Amino acid sequence: MDRLVGLEHVLATVTHPDDPVLSRYIQTQSAAGLARQLTEMTRAWHREAPGITGPALALTLATYRSLPLPPPPQVVVSGPMGPSLPVRLTSGVAVEVIRSANASLLIASFAAYGALAVVEEIGRAVVRGVQVDLLLEESTHAATAFAALPPEVRIWHRTAGTGVMHAKLLAADRHTAFLGSANLTDRAMSDNIELGVVLRDRATVEPLVDHFRWLLAPEAHLMRRT
């Protein structure tokens, strides 16, 4: 952050990308790769928008710096909990993510068994109008765990191929994603040693959701509804 502020101060004093003041500033930067990155920045400035002044760029940087930072990733575990990390249990976080969905839920799991709290929460999401897509591995008969859910829930299996559906994902709308090693099973949610992370940064979550939505697209020929 200090380097960014320093760059803002320099930009506020220059009028164009070829200003020698900016060149001298870049040459004094000792952090690994920084001089190269700043050189590329000035080249892009010269190439794309040479009419923009240094103070205008400085204002843009200051505005970006003032924006709130996205929430940091949250560590989630199953099994023994030690004192070294502020963590949450997988079962509680899975339910929390499902409850946060307003329009859509995208859930992927290799195996599913029991996990009644999760299944019941998915049912409540359907009642409040959330569209639910379950991407499940057919060979593990994972769909059986969700047999009691309403017919509006869409269940997907991989089309014939050499691989399996091994991803573990809970994505609420396009704002929150929970991914990790745990399947939707009772043991994975509580007894197994599992590790996961919750992401609430839209810039990270949205491309992830888009990728799985692409997997479901008919033209991709990768997933089929049951």
Beta strands, then each sheet from edge to edge (+ up, - down):
strand 1: 74-78
strand 2: 88-89
strand 3: 104-109
strand 4: 112-113
strand 5: 131-136
strand 6: 154-158
strand 7: 169-172
strand 8: 176-180
strand 9: 184-185
strand 10: 194-199
strand 11: 223-225
sheet 1: 2+ 1+ 10- 8+ 7- 3+ 5+ 6+ 11-
sheet 2: 4+ 9+
end
